[in-house]
Amino acid sequence: MTNSKVGIKLPLAESSGKIPTTVHSAANMTSGQKELTFPVDGQLLMLLPRAAASVHNPDVQLPILRADNDGYYLELRVESDTNDPSEVAVTRRVPLENVTAEEWKDLKQEYENLDFEALVDKGISKGLEKITDRRIQRLFMALLTFLNPRQVGIVLHLYKLAAEQNNGSVVTFRSNDLLESLGYSRTKDGGFHAKVRSQLNQDLVALHRIELVLAKSLRDGNKVGAEVIIKSILRIRSYKIENLSRDFDLLKAADYTYELADSYTVSLEFFEGPSRTGDYVLFASEIDITQKPGANAKNDYKTKLLVYLASRLKWDSPQDGQYLTISKQYLFKNLDLLGSNSSRNNQIFWRTVEELRNEGYILGAQELSGKRRAVEFQVNPQKIRLHQA
């Protein structure tokens, strides 16, 4: 490595590249240690940071309404960045099913009420406040906040359950168990507050009905083509209501009410890696997805950085399987640290690195000097590692 090292924040292991004696290599792990991890699909991880890009990301285009021969769509596109192959183009979209010509006209009228300037400068709620139809407002909200760290935590937890249940891509769970795993407090009657129950159903429905559209490059000899892939993160197969007197509709609840089903069965659409191809990243089973009381999910930088490091394990070729060197430009962009206050951005970044070090995901990190300022990470293979088929 030609860059000189400056501004050391956290110590890396000795530069020999050898794994410290306190960390076992993947090859030497016992079967008991392997059971303490769960696999997450490699293709999904490669896409997650881009699919989750916020409205502040410079690659994010303003949402549009689109109609073609196949139907009507509400779409948001994340453009590619030619300077880094990991910054791929992804479109996230909501198919608008069973829309009549009159409803399409009304939808376009509501779209005119979207305040794009306020959306970026004052917040999503402010940008949507002129939209009077609650369903349309919630559709925009779901699209604009898609795959926030709370939703990413839910996805990781479902992959963990998939490993435990050993039923392929199909996962069944009770809502209260998931709310407990998310760290929400129970009310005096043993249940959960209506607001967090409503939020969970909205999250699950958003993960179910928002599709990701991307072009997967294909190479056959000297010919280069592309295959268009359209997938949801998950699909809700069924849900159960234990109190039969309740009138519950999955989509209506996500758009209008504060309801939540008692249990769900979902299929993980990106499951090819763990189930078939061996293309996946292993995460520690004790992964913490709890939400901080009163905190906004968008400020969960720890989850953002952890997932971004996992994605770079797939995109890059980690030195000795542990060492990643990533430009600060892309670190900050994918952590949504996009403000002009560089001092604040640096403080948040290194505080987040320290959080992951305290939890054992990072053994060390240090800043490198050069034309492109970068950070070198040493990830802990006992906590997160690329599976080598």
Secondary structure, 3 states (H helix, E strand, C coil): CCCCEEEEEECCCCCCCCCCCCCCCHHHCCHHHHCCEEEEEHHHHHHHHHHCCCCCCCCECCCEEEEECCEEEEEEEECCCCCCCCCCCEEEEEEECCCCHHHHHHHHHHHCCCCHHHHHHCCHHHHHCCCCCHHHHHHHHHHHCCCCHHHHHHHHHHHHHHHHHCCCCEEEEEHHHHHHHCCCCECCCCCECHHHHHHHHHHHHHHHHCEEEEEEEEEECCEEEEEEEEEECEEEEEEECCCCCCCCCHHHHHHCCCCCCCEEEEEECCCHHHHHHCCEEEEECCCCCCCCCCCCHHHCHHHHHHHHHHHHHHHCCCECCCEEEEEHHHHHHHCCCCCCCHHHHHHHHHHHHHHHHHCCCEEEEEEECCCCCEEEEEECCCCEEECCC
